[in-house]
Amino acid sequence: MKTNMGSTDRIIRIVLAIVFAALYFTGTVTGTFGIVLVVLGAVFLATSAIGFCPLYSIFGMNTCKK
């Protein structure tokens, strides 16, 4: 896997994952929508950790400045 995410993109995803987790664990968002947000947050964290987004490769996007 070739890195296709830049540092700004990774930071934004990490911040969103933290916000999604906070919304769920404080009880602000519950039910199915809350679970979807937690799963999306986990995906954001995973893609940020490895620096690769499968959807970016499908659509030919690249935010990495190499």
RABELGI-V337018 format. One record per pair of residues at least 4 apart in sequence whose ideal C-beta (glycine too) atoms are under 6 Angstrom apart, sorted by the first residue. I is the first residue (numbers start at 1). J is the second residue. Records with the same first field share a line. If there is no record, write none. Layout:
# RABELGI-V337018
I->J / J
This chain:
# RABELGI-V337018
1->52
3->51 / 64
4->52 / 56 / 62 / 64
5->9 / 10 / 51 / 53 / 63 / 64
6->63 / 64 / 65
9->63
10->48
13->44 / 48
14->48
16->44
17->41 / 44 / 45
20->37 / 41
21->25 / 41
22->26
23->28 / 29
24->29 / 34 / 37 / 38
29->33 / 34 / 37
30->34
47->53
56->61
